[in-house]
Amino acid sequence: MSTFGVTDCIGTLGAIAIVAAYAALQSGLWNSEQLRYSMCNAVGSALILVSLAFDPNWPSIFIEGFWLGISVFGLFRAFVKRPR
């Protein structure tokens, strides 16, 4: 039987952040061009990557790395489109 440690909690918080962002998008509360959508996804994937650093799973590292990269690109676009 395994234990649920601190890194598991960190990864779970990341998963919650990503699912919450997706739920907000699908329900129409957020749109994909909003800063908060990309920020929530970036933070979520970063937290999952932290947990994966302690218990590696290469396919998950791969997908979360891309998720983080795409979210950072979305953050960049959101900052560029912001009114000054």
C-alpha angles and dihedrals in degrees: 000000000000126000128235104238138181094276090052089054090050091051092046091053088052092051090049090052092052094045091047091052091049092047091050090050095048093046092052095245091116134022127216094250095059119108092229093057094056092039092053091049093047093049091045095051092044090054091049090050090053090055091046090055088067097042107023122211107172099205090051092047088051095051095042091049090055091043090054092046093050091046091051088051088052090050090051091051092047091052092047092050095047114116112247 
